[in-house]
Amino acid sequence: MRLGLIIGMPKKLHSKFLIFFLLGLAFINAKETLNESASVDNLKAEIKEYILHHLQDNHDFNLLSYTNKLGEKVHIGAPLPVILWDEGLKIFSSSKLNHGKSVAHVGENYYKLDHGKIYKTDASGTINYDTLHEASNIVPLDLSITKGVVSLLFTALIMFLLFKGLADSYKKKRFSSQGNWPLFRTNCNLHPR
């Protein structure tokens, strides 16, 4: 007897579906266990900060980062284009900003990344703060293609390809809409074959 809720899927997909399902159950169980511990508030705040940091919209698509033997943070990913409107259109790669560690020299202007925003600075990258500890430097209009935009475009592309493939299979093989397409065939005997 085959495991899984979906019949007609290859065995690899069955095992992947089962793994994701079990991992989902493990995370639900882990959440319930964390709620019972004594240091829940501190742990929740730490987890929330970690999640919010990784959900921020960035100017680069970071796959992973690690600290090397010299104690330097190494980022592995792809830089994205930075598009600014500051006395004209300025286009450059986010690799020039080096995750906020470097000052990008573009034309006659200098820009620095600080807490997810790009500020116009001097050649040394000075960011001035007011009495409320907020940056007072000029913020150019940022039209950049960020991680959120790339994720949205990638998801739209995947959806288009999946639905295009589904439409083509209906045209070629004339599958009915009652679940005869193998990926969506269910494990119930409501429709005798």
C-alpha positions, 0 to 999 in steps of 0.5 A: 500500500502506498503512503501519502495523500496523493496517488500518482505521485512519484515515490520521491515526491511521496517521501519529500511530502512526508518529510515536510509534513513530519518537520511541520509537526515537529515545529508545532510540537517545539512551539508548544514545548517552548511556551511551557518553559520558564524563560519564554519571554526572553527566548521569544524576544530573541527569536522575534528579533532573529526572524525580523532581521532575516525578513528585512528587505535587503539590497542583496540576496544572501543565501548564507553567511558564516564567520571564518577563522579570522573572525570576519563575516563572510556572505554568500549570495548575489548582489542586486541592482541599486537604483536611486533618484538623486539629482538624476538616475544612479544605478550601481551594484549593491556589492559596492555597499558591502553590507553597510561596511563600505561607502559607494562612490557613484558619480560625484556622490557617496552613499552608505547603507545603514539599517536597510536604508541608503543615505547620501554621505561624504567621502568618509561615509559619515552619517549624522544623527539628531537628538532622537538618534535618527539619521539626518542625512539625505535619503535619495528616492530608492527604486532598487530591486530588493530581495522582496521584489526578486522573491516576488518575481521568482514566485510569479515565474514558478507559478506561471510555469506550473500553470502553463504546464498544467494547461498544456497537459490538459490540451494535449491529453484532454484530462478531465477536471475530476482529478485525473491529472496525476499530481492532483489525484486524491486517495479517495474512491468517490469516483470509480475508475 
